[in-house]
Amino acid sequence: MSIARNYVVAPVGGDFTTLSGALAAITTASASEQYQITVVGQIAETDTVTAKSYVHVTGLAGATVTVTKNGTGNGFVFNNLVDTCWRGLKLIRAGAVAAASIVAVQIIGTCDNTVRLENCHIENNNTGTGGYGHGLILGAGVSVTS
């Protein structure tokens, strides 16, 4: 594996202030051109964060990424991916929910054993009068190994 570029996401002093911004900037990730994103501090997101194949995300010193949005929409989505590892992160989905099932982290589609979450803390902190929340949802065919 060859890392083509390392981006830093931090509230101040990084390449990006949001994880979604760093992911959006990566358009050429491939098996021969992989990327590393390092997250430092408390990162606030306002919409779903979608993981990408061949992009690895590592949190340093208690890094937290919180997706706060009202209504529907999951926090973090891993869909039809290969070769991505997210490690050392606290991933939180927060916001007011009226009536829906909201998921902090959803792994769906065709994701093989090269899609990994290592030493991550997952929370669903939704509030509201309806709906319910899940921390982690695995789609059909997705397996978990320890």
C-alpha positions as CSV (number, residue, x, y, z in Angstrom):
1,M,0.0,0.0,0.0
2,S,1.3,3.4,-1.0
3,I,-0.2,6.5,0.7
4,A,-0.4,9.3,-1.9
5,R,-1.3,12.1,0.5
6,N,-2.0,12.7,4.2
7,Y,-4.6,15.3,5.1
8,V,-5.1,16.7,8.6
9,V,-8.6,17.6,9.8
10,A,-8.6,19.9,12.8
11,P,-10.7,22.8,14.1
12,V,-7.7,25.1,13.6
13,G,-4.5,24.7,11.7
14,G,-5.4,21.6,9.6
15,D,-5.8,21.2,5.9
16,F,-9.6,21.0,6.5
17,T,-12.0,21.8,9.3
18,T,-14.4,19.0,8.5
19,L,-13.9,15.3,7.7
20,S,-16.5,15.6,4.9
21,G,-14.4,18.4,3.3
22,A,-11.3,16.3,3.3
23,L,-13.2,13.3,1.8
24,A,-14.8,15.5,-0.9
25,A,-11.3,16.7,-1.9
26,I,-10.2,13.2,-2.6
27,T,-11.2,12.2,-6.1
28,T,-8.4,9.9,-7.3
29,A,-8.2,7.3,-4.5
30,S,-7.4,3.8,-5.9
31,A,-5.5,0.6,-4.8
32,S,-2.3,2.2,-6.1
33,E,-3.1,5.7,-4.7
34,Q,-4.4,5.6,-1.2
35,Y,-5.0,8.5,1.2
36,Q,-4.7,9.0,4.9
37,I,-6.8,11.5,6.9
38,T,-5.7,12.3,10.4
39,V,-8.3,13.8,12.7
40,V,-7.3,16.0,15.6
41,G,-9.7,17.5,18.2
42,Q,-13.5,17.9,18.1
43,I,-14.9,18.1,14.6
44,A,-18.4,19.2,13.9
45,E,-20.4,18.1,10.8
46,T,-23.9,19.1,9.7
47,D,-24.6,16.3,7.3
48,T,-23.9,12.6,6.7
49,V,-20.3,11.7,6.3
50,T,-19.7,9.1,3.6
51,A,-16.6,6.9,3.7
52,K,-14.6,6.2,0.5
53,S,-12.6,3.2,-0.6
54,Y,-8.8,3.5,-0.3
55,V,-9.1,6.3,2.2
56,H,-8.0,5.6,5.8
57,V,-9.0,7.8,8.7
58,T,-7.2,7.9,12.0
59,G,-8.1,9.9,15.1
60,L,-5.4,11.2,17.5
61,A,-5.7,12.0,21.2
62,G,-9.4,11.4,21.6
63,A,-10.5,12.8,18.3
64,T,-14.3,13.1,17.9
65,V,-16.4,13.6,14.8
66,T,-20.0,14.6,15.6
67,V,-22.7,14.8,12.9
68,T,-25.5,17.0,14.2
69,K,-28.6,17.3,12.0
70,N,-32.2,17.4,12.7
71,G,-34.6,15.0,11.0
72,T,-33.6,11.9,9.0
73,G,-30.2,10.8,7.8
74,N,-27.6,8.7,9.3
75,G,-24.3,9.9,10.7
76,F,-21.6,7.9,8.9
77,V,-22.2,5.6,5.9
78,F,-19.9,2.9,4.5
79,N,-21.5,1.7,1.2
80,N,-20.0,-0.7,-1.3
81,L,-16.4,-0.1,-0.2
82,V,-13.1,-1.9,-0.2
83,D,-9.8,-1.2,1.7
84,T,-10.7,1.5,4.2
85,C,-9.8,1.6,7.9
86,W,-11.1,4.1,10.4
87,R,-9.4,3.9,13.7
88,G,-9.1,5.7,17.1
89,L,-12.2,7.8,16.6
90,K,-15.3,8.7,18.5
91,L,-18.2,8.8,16.0
92,I,-21.4,10.5,17.1
93,R,-24.8,11.1,15.5
94,A,-26.7,13.8,17.3
95,G,-29.8,16.0,16.6
96,A,-33.5,16.1,17.0
97,V,-35.5,13.3,15.4
98,A,-39.3,13.5,14.9
99,A,-40.1,10.0,13.5
100,A,-37.4,7.8,12.0
101,S,-34.9,5.2,12.7
102,I,-31.5,7.0,12.8
103,V,-28.2,5.2,12.8
104,A,-24.8,6.5,13.9
105,V,-22.8,4.2,11.6
106,Q,-24.2,2.2,8.8
107,I,-22.2,-0.4,6.8
108,I,-24.2,-1.5,3.8
109,G,-23.8,-2.9,0.3
110,T,-20.8,-4.9,-0.7
111,C,-18.2,-4.3,1.9
112,D,-15.5,-7.0,2.4
113,N,-13.1,-7.7,5.2
114,T,-10.8,-4.8,4.2
115,V,-13.4,-2.4,5.5
116,R,-12.5,-1.9,9.1
117,L,-13.5,0.1,12.2
118,E,-10.7,-0.3,14.8
119,N,-10.9,1.1,18.3
120,C,-13.7,3.4,17.5
121,H,-16.4,4.5,20.0
122,I,-19.8,4.8,18.3
123,E,-22.7,6.9,19.9
124,N,-26.2,7.8,18.9
125,N,-27.2,10.9,20.8
126,N,-30.4,11.8,19.0
127,T,-33.2,13.6,20.9
128,G,-36.8,14.2,20.1
129,T,-40.3,12.8,20.5
130,G,-40.3,10.1,17.9
131,G,-38.1,7.6,16.2
132,Y,-35.3,5.6,17.8
133,G,-31.6,5.3,17.3
134,H,-29.0,2.6,16.7
135,G,-25.3,2.8,17.1
136,L,-24.2,0.4,14.4
137,I,-26.2,-1.2,11.6
138,L,-24.7,-3.9,9.3
139,G,-26.5,-4.6,6.0
140,A,-27.2,-8.0,4.7
141,G,-24.1,-9.9,3.8
142,V,-21.8,-7.7,6.0
143,S,-19.9,-9.7,8.6
144,V,-18.0,-8.8,11.7
145,T,-14.8,-10.4,12.9
146,S,-12.8,-9.6,16.0
